[in-house]
Amino acid sequence: MKIMDEKEFADRCQLALARIENAIEHAADEGADVDFEMQSGILEIECADGSKIVVSPHMIAKELWVAARSGGFHFRHDDQLGWVDTRTGDTLDQRLVEILKQQGQIQLNLA
């Protein structure tokens, strides 16, 4: 596996976060009760019950981290699969769809 430099990591994180942000915005437009804010490269998603999900880059580890009610998850980029959970092998998209469905009853489409 090729080691990413900081610029490549930052670019990949920015693309992933923009994709997630667009999907959440679309879900909200479709009636989902969800709010979100991107600040300093960190995406904070607030569900109807006030609970939060945070997606943030971790430059030193070169990982995207997700903090949710169900736990903390770390994702590393794989050229074939995209962002992959370091423990389970699930993709970031799979995990976020599951988390948002469980935590906020939000149907997210990241396809």
N, C-alpha and C positions, 0 to 999 in steps of 0.2 A: 504494500500500500504506500502510495506516494505521500510524503509529508507536505501539508499545506503551509504556505507562508502566511503572514498576518493579513496581507491585503486580500489574498484569495479566500481566507477564512471569513473575513469581514464581508466580502462581496457575496459569498454563499449564504451567510447568515441574513444579510439584508434581503436577498431574494426570497429566502424561506419565510422570513417575517412578513414581507409584503404579501406573499401568497396567502398566508394565514389571515392577515388583516383583511384582505379582499374577501376571503371566504366568510369571515365573521360579519363583515359589512353586508354581504349578500344575505346571510341568514337573518340579520336584523331587518333588512329591507323586506324580507319575506314574513316578518312578524315575530321572530325570536326575541325574547326579552333578554337582551345581552348588551353590554356596553364594553368599550375597549379604549385603551389609550396607549399610544406609542410614545415613549419618552426616553431619550438617551439610548436608543437602540434596544430598549426592553419593552416587550408587549405585555400589557396587563389587561386581562379579560375579567370582567365582573358579571357574574350570573345574577339572575333575578333575586335569589335569596341573599345576595351580598357577598357570597363566597367568591374567591378570586383564583385565577389560574395565571401564572406568570411564565413567560417564555423569554429566556435571556441567554445571550452568548456568553461563554466563558473563554476568554482569549487564551489564557495560559494552558488550559486543558484542550483547547481547540474543539470544544463541545457546545452544543445547544442544550441548555438545562430547562426543564419544565417542572414547576412546583404547582401541585394541585392538592386538593383534599385527600386524594388517594395515595399521595406520596411524591417523591422527587425522582425525576427521570433524567438520564444523561444520554445524549445522542451524539454520535460521531459520524462524520460524512464518509460515505462509501461511493465511489464513482459509479457503481452499477445500481445501487439501491437508494441512494440519497442519504438522508439522515436516519441512522439506525440506533436503536436502544442498545446500550453497551451490555445490558444484562439479558434481555429477552430476544433481541434480534428483530423486534417489531419496528416498523418504520415510524417516523415522527407523525406522518399523516394518520396511520392506523391508531396510534396511541391518542392523539389529540381528538379524533372523532369519538373514540371511546370515552375519554375523560369528559368532553363537553356533553355527551349524551347522558352520562351518569350524573355528573355534578350539576349541570344546568338545564337538562332536558332540551338541549339544543342539537338540532340535526345539522351537522356541518358537512359541506361537500368540498373536499380537497382534491377531487379527481381532476 
